[in-house]
Amino acid sequence: MAPVLITLAQAIGVPPASLVIPTIMAVALAFTLPSASARMTMVAVTGAVDRGIMVRTGIIVGIPAILLLYVFFIVISRVGLF
């Protein structure tokens, strides 16, 4: 995905880091979600954990992670690092 983002950034005239770094951080945060790994997928498929609990946990982890990532990049763009 990084080569596509780098090419896109060059095409629209922005520094490649401003697209690549947020994407890398978002992908890293995605692995905190309950169904992000093969082990957790097996737990979900076998029914060992109720789907409602997994969805609730995903929301509890996902929404703050999205907000944190958004605020982080807004702040560093205002500071001038991107």
C-alpha positions in Angstrom: 0.0 0.0 0.0 2.9 2.4 0.7 4.0 2.5 -2.9 0.5 3.5 -4.0 0.3 6.2 -1.4 3.7 7.5 -2.3 2.7 7.7 -6.0 -0.6 9.4 -5.0 1.2 11.9 -2.8 3.5 12.8 -5.6 0.6 13.2 -8.1 -1.3 15.5 -5.9 1.8 17.4 -4.7 1.9 16.6 -1.0 4.8 15.1 1.0 4.6 11.3 0.8 5.0 11.0 4.6 1.8 12.9 5.1 -0.1 9.9 3.6 2.1 7.0 4.5 2.6 7.6 8.2 -1.1 8.0 9.1 -1.9 4.9 7.1 0.8 2.9 8.9 -0.5 4.0 12.3 -4.1 3.2 11.3 -3.1 -0.3 10.2 -1.2 -0.8 13.4 -4.2 0.2 15.5 -6.4 -2.1 13.5 -4.6 -5.0 15.1 -6.0 -4.0 18.4 -9.5 -4.9 17.3 -11.0 -8.3 18.4 -11.1 -9.9 15.0 -7.8 -8.6 13.7 -5.7 -11.7 14.2 -6.2 -15.3 13.1 -6.4 -16.4 16.7 -9.2 -14.0 17.5 -11.0 -14.9 14.2 -11.0 -18.5 15.4 -12.5 -17.4 18.7 -15.2 -15.5 16.9 -16.0 -18.3 14.5 -16.2 -21.1 17.1 -18.5 -19.0 19.3 -16.2 -19.1 22.3 -17.0 -15.4 22.8 -20.4 -13.9 22.1 -20.4 -11.7 19.0 -22.1 -8.9 21.0 -19.1 -8.8 23.4 -16.7 -8.7 20.5 -18.6 -5.9 18.7 -18.8 -3.9 21.9 -15.1 -4.4 22.6 -14.3 -3.4 19.0 -16.3 -0.2 19.4 -14.7 0.6 22.8 -11.2 0.2 21.3 -11.9 1.4 17.8 -13.6 4.8 18.3 -11.0 6.2 20.8 -8.2 4.9 18.5 -9.7 6.7 15.6 -10.1 9.9 17.6 -6.6 9.7 19.0 -5.1 9.2 15.5 -7.2 12.1 14.1 -6.2 14.5 16.9 -2.6 13.4 16.7 -2.3 14.2 13.0 -4.2 17.5 13.3 -1.9 18.6 16.0 1.3 17.7 14.2 0.1 19.3 11.0 -0.7 22.5 12.9 2.8 22.4 14.4 4.2 22.1 10.9 5.7 18.6 11.1 3.7 17.5 8.0 
